[in-house]
Amino acid sequence: MRIRIANGRVVDPANGLDAPRDLYIADGRIVGQGHAPDGFTADREIDAARLVVCPGLIDLAARLREPGYEYRATLESEMDAAMAGGVTSLAIPPDTDPVLDEPGLVEMLCYRAKKLNRAHVYPVGALTIGLAGERLSEMAELVEAGCVAFSQANVPIVDNLVLMRAMQYAATFDFRVWLQPLAPFLSRGGVAHDGEVSSRLGLPGIPTAAETVALYTYIQLARLTGAKLHVTRLSSAEGLALVEEARATGLDITCDVSINHLHLSEMDIGYFDSNAHLVPPLRTQRDRDALRRALADGRIDALCSDHTPVDDDGKLAPFSESEPGATGLELLLPLTLKWAEQAGLPLVQALARVTSDAARIVGITKAGHLSPGARADLCLFDPAAHVTVSRDQLRSQGKNTPFLGMELPGRVHYTLVEGQVMHELR
């Protein structure tokens, strides 16, 4: 299929491009910008007038709930959500059931995703068997099966000796370790940030020290072992300061923040809104504002959805007993645009955090940019259109989001994966 995308505003952060330009696609690749290659004849032309044409979004944390949690969501439903949101590449945490700690499970997931022929899936393998924090997984075999990094998801390792051995193993093979900083004993039993709001509501708190104590340990072990460390879902200004300090000393460390912590604070729990029950918890407005500034100036490397679909029963329980998590695949682009608008950022800079910068963390070289020869994974959206977030509008099987009822900018008109139109607004 040969496609000409005409009259669009092409935004390619990797190449610093933001200009009106036609784009030419053949055999699943980008073959030209501005002028058609010699002999190019389009089988289809897409009029992108008033639309932004950018690389397909890359999400660093998207739980598709398969295998094991199909009652919460299915691969089909979440892939549909990704296409509707312009997300063409997904990094998948290992906390499925069974856990992604065996090559056969990883291969099965990749096969299922490929058969659906939609978004590209990049599994993040379990750092330890069963995420139990006791025995190391066979990382080399998991990489051969398709894993791009190793993580404990939301399950911290209690034994620091095991964590050190895991980092040594990963460093030996140059594998990146993705860790969420949450000290197990300091966070045990908590459901909200330990502060005035949790005290007023009578909710057990998780102090900021749960993040900083764990993060300090991870940084010291990464320095000792030489492991490449990616810190997932930063939630506090204090945690950010530790990452900055480690980076200043030459440590190979990157970090991301979720769309929830970029826009919300502990105040958004309101009157026990279980959709705001998240891991890590929403923290203070001061923390939120610090994260927003750091994402803008590049101290935080990337933005992710932390997509975690939960069934209605899991959210109808009292706040402290409800299932944590929020759906986010379809909101990644609108909330990125909302942040850019509020921060006064140029579109090319904002989109970098969910395209080229995210691609660098995952290790994707053939996507996240629009250079000739790149994979034709594209998102075409109208930045001036606004959409009200509603349960009916969400394609994801999980309708759990604290952004319900909000009006957000950005409507995806087309999503292309390897040159095939996988989503088209009717």
Buried (B, 14 or more C-beta within 10 A) or exposed (E): BBBBBBBBBBBBBBBEBBEEBBBBBBEBBBBBBEEBEEEBEBEEEBEBEEBBBBBBBBBBBBBBBBBEBBEBBBBBBBBBBBBBBBBBBBBBBBBBEEBBBBBEBBBBBBEBBEEBEBBBBBBBBBBBBBBBBEEBBBBBBBBEBBBBBBBBBBBBBEEEEBBBBBBBBBBEEEBBBBBBBBBEEBBEEBBBBBBEBBEEBEBEBBBBBBBBBBBBBBBBBBBEBBBBBBBBBBBBBBBBBBBBEBBEEEBBBBBBBBBBBBBBBBEBBEEBBBBBBBBBBBBBEEBBEBBBBBBBEEBBBBBBBBBBBBBEEBBEEEBBEBBBBBBBBBBBBBBBBBBBBEBEBEBBBBBBBBBBBBBBBBEBEBBBBBBEEBBBBBBBBBBEBBBEBEEEEBBBBBBBBBBBEBEBBBBBBBBBBBBBBBBEEE
